[in-house]
Amino acid sequence: MIKNFLLTGIITLFALHGIAQEQPEMVSVPGGSFWMGNDYTYNTTGVSDEAPEHKVTIKSFKMAKTEVTFELYDIFCEATGYEKPSDGNKGRGNLPVYNVSWEAAVMFCNWLSKRNHLDKYYEVKRDSTNFKATPIPGSKGYRLPTEAEWEYAARGGEKGKTYSYSGSNDYNKVAWCKNNSQLTPHAVATKEPNELGIYDMTGNAWEWCYDFYDKAYYKKSPENDPQGPETGTDRVYRGGSWTSNPEDLRMTSRHSFSQNKEYGMIGIRLAQDE
């Protein structure tokens, strides 16, 4: 009984200090092939960065079950001196973190990897005008998903059922968006997951991807595990937010923003090599 009491006390103490939340639950995403992109918007408008649809083959990887929360990101800020992002007076805790730059997201990945005794995933070189993050071969640390991995996981991987949204044809079941959010973010994992058991892939907070953005990239993308353009200025973000219209929650929708600036509704979804 004494041992059980002590164990309960230790677990409670860890939870109070955020330690229990520092190992994100990762979902295995078995590799496979899918048709990435969307020809429909091109066929109707003649202009689209979502076209052409093209076959992509993805190797197995892991994706975080939920978006990174303020609770976890605030621990990172307290440990490193990074400024805590504003929550716009909407709350913190178990809400998805947002107002995070791509560069800060990369640094968070490296910090969390070290915190969990993993090798960092990115070799970072920076000065006053330049920030470069290069993946380290063989690392099992936390990282940002590639754009192709993100779309593959959002579609449910090999379990995908060609839904309009990630996990359903009814956005009310899986996504917090303009029509049901009261224009505020909500706690992660409060809607239904998709076929892989991953939550909030559409709606709640936008999510950074690793890739540089190129509106014409799909015309030249390699079939096997595309990593995005080698150079660029802006980075891709995906998934929609609590202010998005339902039609903008489609899993093929692409957006971009400067990597060194915070944008009010972009947060983080972690990935990891198998």
Buried (B, 14 or more C-beta within 10 A) or exposed (E): EEEEEEEEEEEEEEEEEEEEBBEBEBBEBEBBEBEBBBBBBBEEEEEBBBBBBBEBBBEEBBBBBBBBBBBBBBBBBEEEEBEBBEBEEBEBEBBBBBBBBBBBBBBBBBBBBEBEEBEBBBEEEEEEEEBEBEBBEEBEBBBBBBBBBBBBBBBBBBEBEEBBBBBBEEBBEBBBBBBBBEEEBBBBBEBBBBBBBBBBBBBBBBBBBBBBBBEEBBEEBEEEBBBBBEEBEBBBBBBBBBBBEBEBBBBBBBBBBEBBEBBBBBBBBBBBBE
